[in-house]
Each structure stands twice: as C-alpha cells, then as structure tokens.
Amino acid sequence: GGVEIKTDEEVFSGSDGLGPDTQGEFLLPALLDSQIRDKIVLIENFEKITFSKAFGLGAIGIITTTIKEEDLAYFKERGFALSLLVVDPADSLALKKFSGRKILIFPEQKMLVVL
C-alpha cells in the first residue's frame, strides 16, 4: 500500500491554478489596500481588474472561487509572478477560519496547505 503521512496541516485541493509556489500570511481583506502587501488573499468573486489591483498593491497570492476561463487564459499567457488558486466555495468557507495563518499555495499541483 501507499505511505500515509500524518500532519497537523490542513490541505485543500483546487480546481485550477497558475503562478509559482508561494508561502505567506493568509488574509481576508475587507477591501484591497496596502494591508495586502506580501499576503495571500481570498477574493471570492474574481474580476480581471481585481487581480491587477491586488498585484499592484503587492499581494503575493490570490485564492478565489470563480474565474472566467478567458481571464485565466489571459493571466497564463502573460506569466504573472502572482500565484492564483481556484477553490470550491465550500472550501473557501472553511478557509476563512485560517485568516492570519501561514499558508502554502502550489498552483501547478492545485493544492493549498495551512501551516
């Protein structure tokens, strides 16, 4: 059989992702301002302008529940240095309790780990 690894971490699977693996503090911003610099933020309803604004304010990662296919393709083509992970709305709800914790995002593996 397989090797089972027991950890204290919470692991979430995503449906899509792009950008580099990244680690940072997870934040639920009430609004996009300077508090999101060097943070991984949850933005539930993703719009292209939101991504650009978050990137401009220095966020290092975005977790979202919805993104249009064409927006995802747009960012994949341009190779932004920001990490993006698309998760299920139920997981987004579960993630909210981890605000302020360090998390790891693995966009290529479509995975998120709460440390």
N, C-alpha and C positions, 0 to 999 in steps of 0.2 A: 504493500500500500504506500500511499504518499506520506510525506513527513508533515506532521501537524505542528504548527508553531503557535504557542500561546503568548499573546501580548496584552498589554493594558490599553493599547491604542484602539481607537475606533476607526474602522476602514469603510469608506463609501465608494461605490462604483459610479462612474459617469457614463453618459451615452456618447459623448464626443469631447474632444479637447484639442488644444493647439498651444504651441509655445514650449519653452524649456521647463524642465522640472524646477520647482521653486519651493522655498520654505519661508514662512513668515507668520506674523501675528494675524489672526482671523478677526475681521471686524464687520459689524452690521451697521454701515453708516446711515444715519438719518438723511443726510444729504452729502453730495460729493464736494468735499472741501479739503483743505490741507491736512486734516486728520488722517486721510487715507494714504499719505506718503509712506512707501515701504511696507504697505499692508496688503493682505489678500482680502478682498471684499466680496460680500454677497450682494448681487444686484439681480433681483428676480426677473424683471421684465427688461430684457436686453435690447437696446437700440444701438445702432452704429455710433451715434453721437455720444452715447453714454461711455462706450469703450474709449473713444478718442479723448473724452474729458477725463476719465479715470487714468488713462495713460499719461495725459498731460500733467495731472496732479501727482504723478509718481507712484501710483498703485503698482504692485508687482504681480498681482494675480486677481482674476475675477472668477467667481463662481456664479452661474446663472441657471435658471430652469428653462428658459426659452430663448432660442436664437433662430433667426431666419436662415435657411440654407445658403442664400446668396450672401448674407453678411459673413457667415462662417467661411465661405469660399473666398470672399474679399480679403479677410484677415490672413487666411492660409497663404494666399498668393503673395501678400506683402511681407510676410515673415516678421510680424511684430515681436519684440522682445518680452512682451507681456504674456503671462500664462492664462489660459482660459479653460474652464472645465464646465461642461453642461451636466447637471444632475437632475434627477427626478424631483418633482415638487415635494413629495413625501420626505425625501432625504434632505431637501432644503429646510424643511420644517424641523427635522431632527438636528440639523447642523446648527441651528440658531442658538442652542444652549451652549455651544462651544465658543461663543464670542469672547475674544481676549486670549484664547489659547493659541499655541503654535500649531500650525498645520503644514503638511507637505502636499504639494499637488504634483501628480505625474500625468500630464496631459496625454502623452503618447499611449500610456497604459490605461488611460481613462480611470484614474484612481486618485483618491484623496485619503490621507491619513491624519487623524487628530492625535497629536503627541501628548 
